[in-house]
Amino acid sequence: MERFKKDVLNYHCTPVAGKIQVMPTKPCQTADDLSMAYTPGVALPVQEIAADPSTARLHTSRQNLVAVISNGTAILGLGNLGALASKPVMEGKGVLFKRFADVDVFDIELNTEDPKKLIDIVKIMEPTFGGVNLEDIKAPECFEIEETLIDICNIPVFHDDQHGTAIICAAGLVNALEITGKKAEEIKVVFNGAGAAGISCAKLFISLGVKYENLAMCDSRGVIYKGRAKGMNKYKEIFALDTDLRTLEDAMKGSDVFIGVSQKDVVTREMLLSMAKDPIVFAMANPDPEISYALATATRDDVIMATGRSDFPNQINNVLGFPYIFRGALDVGATKISEGMKLAAAKALAALAKEPVPQVVKDAYNGREFSFGKNYIVPKPFDPRVIEWESVAVAKAAIEEGLATNPIKDWDAYASSLRARMEKFWCRSELN
């Protein structure tokens, strides 16, 4: 552990501080270059944009630039450590955006816990960005912030802590249901954790066909039920059940699916044994899940188990979502990221997991074999096909819903452009 800590801090400090930098995309070596990059030449694209704002996507980097914004009130599993402490995480998101989808990022850490102030600041900055990724903002404020910004901005606004987890989780659920032969409209689902990720996952599950009355959501006080007074807010109230169930243990009996976005070791062996045949367990607390992979698989050989960890099968990893969702949304100039676009992303990931896995993916995981089944229900992050499958699906959904300002007509050419865009990154990984 000490060695890992030293390596991590060294990684962030050397050869230069931090993980990202800004690089020009045009030459600036001669007087002519300077006259085009800045004055007097730059006046021409300024006038073009003033006359027609849509030309900003042609003359500036805006359409490939995302703001990753946080106030540091819910950093990873560490809690409220403040805006400055969140900067390594936001830089990390920048690395992932670039590495997996060639999207550029400015990370912006805002030193305020006032939702209205944060909303005002982001809205004022809208001309700079093609999209906004909200990150590590605590619930329930994060819901209000995202909802308001979606309403008042004409660019995609996406709170990844909510929807990133939900999209990958939904993809895994689609495939787990297929493997077990269960139907979304018939299953009983238990959630433990009613914050940003839990509520967003539940909403997307409803879109997949899960019924409200079959979904029991628990928080630190137990089951969320109608008439409960303590620890409630309007977002939890949506999922309040008319039920006598009061504890997580009560809710788990006879359930088909458990979704954990809470804390380690809250699910016992007995709870797992009380679930229905072929239980689906997504225990995503990090670094230690709600029930350990070893205990779950030793307790029931019919369990389909997923965690947030890379060292076990079926990692529910947000990096399978946000880079590709923004890639597709940016490329068609989407004005928002809709529920339909999120579902399209989830279904694309689910479909890709059924395809034969190429050698480059096996090589990235020390030669391991992967094939669709209970130990492989979502694609691996280092699968170069994800961008083509997911970004295309998101872009198509945006166009179908009338949210695209720059529709794509030649889908084969678009898919080819995505492969070409990412070639430099995948070639480098293969060489390493």
Secondary structure, DSSP 8 states (H G I E B T S, - for coil): -HHHHHHHHHHHHSSSSSS-----SS---SHHHHHHHSTTTTHHHHHHHHH-GGGHHHHSSGGGEEEEEE-SSSBTTTB---TGGGHHHHHHHHHHHHHHH--EEEEEE-----HHHHHHHHHHTGGG-SEEEE-S--TTHHHHHHHHHHHH-SS-EEEHHHHHHHHHHHHHHHHHHHHHT--TTT--EEEE--SHHHHHHHHHHHHHT--GGGEEEEETTEE-BTT--TT--HHHHTT-BSSS--SHHHHHTT-SEEEE-S-TT-S-HHHHHTS-SS-EEEE--SSS-SS-HHHHHHH-TT-EEEES-TTSSSB--GGGTHHHHHHHHHHTTBS---HHHHHHHHHHHHHHTTS---HHHHHHTTT----SBTTBSS--TT-TTHIIIIIHHHHHHHHHTT-BSS----HHHHHHHHHHHHHHHHHHHHH-
